[in-house]
Amino acid sequence: MNDQTFSLQPFPYNESFPNLKIAGNIARNANQLTICYTLEGDLKEIAIAPSSNEPSRKYELWEDTCFEFFLGIKDSQRYWEFNLSPAGHWNVYHFDAYRQGMQEETAFEKLPFSVQNQADALVLMLDVDLGKIISAKQAIEIGITTVIKYRAGDVTYSALTHKGTEADFHLRDSFIIEL
């Protein structure tokens, strides 16, 4: 099993919101991927959608507070974008290359994950079988990101690293975790 911790950094040109910390861990055991995000700080300032009784696949989740990760096959241009809303909604997109050939990934009919919303922390955890999209023998590269929308309308973009002049989560050289 390969298990790594992470801490996300806001895009440097965004207004800084020092009262937030986004960290977690990610692990891969064969083709089972587990990722856990912890958002800590003054959460009353953040626009967090209430939990849905019927979580479902939704589009453009990145327009609101959204936890994301990008998964690429090592030495391949193909990659997937996973979007997880604190409300329980989700989506997965497949790309042929950098921002090219975007399609909804139909291999996943559900993407159940848990969200614990506390006074000063939000914990989101996903446990997913990647066997529907990749082989357990394939090495993968991961980029972990979040979009945080504040009640006042400001948005911050956080990632493991920022390689571009703009916040761009699709840049493959920012997929820095290897599992």
N, C-alpha and C positions, 0 to 999 in steps of 0.2 A: 504494500500500500504506500502510496506517495501522498503525503500530507504537508501542506504549506500554509503559513499565516500570511496575511496581507494587510496593508494600510493604504487607503486611497488618499490622493492629494488633489486639491482643487486646481482647476486650470489657472495658471498664474495670472492671466489677465482679467479674471473675474474679480469682482469685489470680494474681499475675503470675509468669511464668516467663521471666526476663530472658535466659536462656541460649539462646533460640531466635530465629531470624530467618526470616521467610517472605517471599520476594520473587520476582519473575519478570518475564516480559514476555508481552504478548498482541499479536497482529497479525491484520489482516484484509486479504486480497488477493482482491478480487471476493467470492466466497462461501466462500473457504477461510479458516477460522479456526485459528490456531495459538496455543496457550497453553503456557507453560512455567513451572512452579513450582519453586523451590529452597527446601528446608527445611534450614537449617543450625543446628548447635548440638550439644548433648549428646543424641544420638539414642538412646543406650542406655536413657534414661528413658522413651522413648515406645513405646507399644504399636503396632508396625508389623506387619501381617499378612504372612506370608511369601508370596513370589511363587507364583502358582498355575500349574500346567502347563496348565490349561484355564480361562482367564478367561471369565467369562460375565456375563450380566445378573443382578444380585442386588438384593434389596430391603433397605431400611433401612441402607444403607452408612454413613449419618451417625451410627450408634450407635458406630462405631469411628473410628480415624483415617481421614479422608476429605478429599479435595481437591474443591472444588465451584466451580461458577460458575453464575450466573443470567443469562439472556439474554432481554431484552425488546425488542419492536419499538417504536421511538420513537412516541409519541403513541397507543399502544394499551395496553390492560390485559393482553393476553396475554403470557405468558412461559414459559420453559423452565428447568428445574433439571437440571444435569449433575452426576452424582456419580462420582468416580473413586477407587477404592481402591488403595493401594500394592500390593495382591496382584494387581491386574490386572482385578478385577471392576468393573462399571460399571452405571449406569442413567441414563435420561433421562426426566423427567416434564414434562408439559404442563399449564399452568394457564390458565383462562379469565380470571381476575382474582386479586387478592390472596388466596392460599390457597384459591381456589375452583375446583372442577372438576378436581381433580388426577387425571391419567390417565397411565399409562405411554405414552411417545411411541414408537409402533410404526414410525415412519419409519426408525429405526435398528435394524438387526439385529445389528450389531457396532459397537464403539467402540474400535478398537485404539489403544493408547497405550503409551509406553515408560516404564519406571521404572528408574532407576539408584540403587541403595542402596549408599552408601559409608559409611565409618566416621563421618564428621562431616557428611554431607550426603545428602539424598535429592532426586533430580531427577525430576520427572514431566513428560512432554511429550505433548500431544495435538495432532494435526493432523486437522481434521474439515471435511468439505464440508457447509455449512449449506443447500445447495440443496434438500434434502429437506423443509425446514421454512419457509424464507423466501426471498425474492427477493434477488438481489445488489444491487438498487437500494434496498432498505429499510435505513434507518438503524437501528442497534441500540444498546441500552444494556446494559452488562454490570456485574454485581456479582461480585466474586471473593472467595472465602471458603475457610476450612478449619475442620475440626473436628479437634483434636488430643487424643487420649486417651493418658493417661500410664499406665504399668504399675501405679502405685499407685491408679489408678481416677479421678483427677482429669481433668476435661475442660476445654479452653479453646476458645473460639470466636473466630476472627480473621476480619477483613474489611477491605476498603478503608476503610470508614467504618461507624460504628454510629449509626443515627438514632433508635433506640427506647430505651425504658427497660429492655428485655430484649434479649438477643442474638436478633435476628430477621433472617435473611438474605433474607426475602421482601419486605421493604419496598422499594418501587420507588424511593424517593428515595435509596437506597443503591446503585443501579445507576449509578455515576458515570462509568464509562468509556464514551465514545461512539465507535463505529466505523462 
